[in-house]
Amino acid sequence: MKTCRICFYSRIFLLMILFLVILVLLNEDLLNAFRGLSPKEISIYFISALALAAVLKKLLEYVLIRKKN
């Protein structure tokens, strides 16, 4: 059974949140990196990193397709 794209990305997002919670529970010093930042700033940085990863992925796909042809 093929899952929809939205379901797939929702699962990835939830797994990332769970992973971050586990990391913070295991090492509370990681919270010092976010000290002084508002939740809005943290979310902007997070979304920016995801957007950069998406652009790099598309660029890599483009280069690979161009190289193949």
GULOTI-124645 format. One record per residue (C-alpha): residue in one letter; x, y, z; chain. Coordinates in steps of 0.1 Angstrom, whole numbers, plus 5000, padded with zeros to 4 digits. Layout:
// residues N
{aa=a; u=X; v=Y; w=Z; ch=A}
...
//
This chain:
// residues 69
{aa=m; u=5000; v=5000; w=5000; ch=A}
{aa=k; u=5014; v=5034; w=4990; ch=A}
{aa=t; u=5011; v=5062; w=5015; ch=A}
{aa=c; u=5004; v=5097; w=5005; ch=A}
{aa=r; u=5031; v=5124; w=5004; ch=A}
{aa=i; u=5015; v=5144; w=5033; ch=A}
{aa=c; u=5013; v=5113; w=5055; ch=A}
{aa=f; u=5049; v=5105; w=5048; ch=A}
{aa=y; u=5062; v=5140; w=5057; ch=A}
{aa=s; u=5040; v=5142; w=5087; ch=A}
{aa=r; u=5056; v=5110; w=5100; ch=A}
{aa=i; u=5091; v=5123; w=5093; ch=A}
{aa=f; u=5082; v=5155; w=5112; ch=A}
{aa=l; u=5069; v=5136; w=5142; ch=A}
{aa=l; u=5099; v=5113; w=5143; ch=A}
{aa=m; u=5122; v=5144; w=5142; ch=A}
{aa=i; u=5104; v=5160; w=5171; ch=A}
{aa=l; u=5105; v=5127; w=5191; ch=A}
{aa=f; u=5143; v=5124; w=5183; ch=A}
{aa=l; u=5149; v=5160; w=5195; ch=A}
{aa=v; u=5129; v=5153; w=5227; ch=A}
{aa=i; u=5150; v=5122; w=5234; ch=A}
{aa=l; u=5182; v=5141; w=5228; ch=A}
{aa=v; u=5173; v=5169; w=5251; ch=A}
{aa=l; u=5163; v=5144; w=5278; ch=A}
{aa=l; u=5196; v=5126; w=5275; ch=A}
{aa=n; u=5217; v=5158; w=5274; ch=A}
{aa=e; u=5203; v=5189; w=5289; ch=A}
{aa=d; u=5233; v=5210; w=5278; ch=A}
{aa=l; u=5218; v=5210; w=5243; ch=A}
{aa=l; u=5192; v=5234; w=5256; ch=A}
{aa=n; u=5219; v=5260; w=5261; ch=A}
{aa=a; u=5222; v=5264; w=5224; ch=A}
{aa=f; u=5186; v=5277; w=5223; ch=A}
{aa=r; u=5189; v=5300; w=5253; ch=A}
{aa=g; u=5178; v=5335; w=5244; ch=A}
{aa=l; u=5159; v=5325; w=5213; ch=A}
{aa=s; u=5122; v=5327; w=5210; ch=A}
{aa=p; u=5101; v=5298; w=5197; ch=A}
{aa=k; u=5094; v=5319; w=5166; ch=A}
{aa=e; u=5131; v=5323; w=5159; ch=A}
{aa=i; u=5138; v=5286; w=5164; ch=A}
{aa=s; u=5110; v=5277; w=5140; ch=A}
{aa=i; u=5123; v=5301; w=5114; ch=A}
{aa=y; u=5158; v=5286; w=5116; ch=A}
{aa=f; u=5143; v=5251; w=5115; ch=A}
{aa=i; u=5121; v=5258; w=5084; ch=A}
{aa=s; u=5151; v=5276; w=5067; ch=A}
{aa=a; u=5172; v=5245; w=5072; ch=A}
{aa=l; u=5145; v=5223; w=5057; ch=A}
{aa=a; u=5141; v=5247; w=5028; ch=A}
{aa=l; u=5178; v=5247; w=5021; ch=A}
{aa=a; u=5179; v=5209; w=5022; ch=A}
{aa=a; u=5149; v=5208; w=4997; ch=A}
{aa=v; u=5167; v=5231; w=4973; ch=A}
{aa=l; u=5199; v=5212; w=4975; ch=A}
{aa=k; u=5180; v=5179; w=4969; ch=A}
{aa=k; u=5163; v=5194; w=4938; ch=A}
{aa=l; u=5197; v=5208; w=4926; ch=A}
{aa=l; u=5213; v=5174; w=4930; ch=A}
{aa=e; u=5184; v=5157; w=4911; ch=A}
{aa=y; u=5188; v=5182; w=4883; ch=A}
{aa=v; u=5225; v=5177; w=4880; ch=A}
{aa=l; u=5221; v=5139; w=4880; ch=A}
{aa=i; u=5194; v=5140; w=4853; ch=A}
{aa=r; u=5215; v=5164; w=4832; ch=A}
{aa=k; u=5245; v=5141; w=4836; ch=A}
{aa=k; u=5225; v=5111; w=4826; ch=A}
{aa=n; u=5213; v=5127; w=4794; ch=A}
//
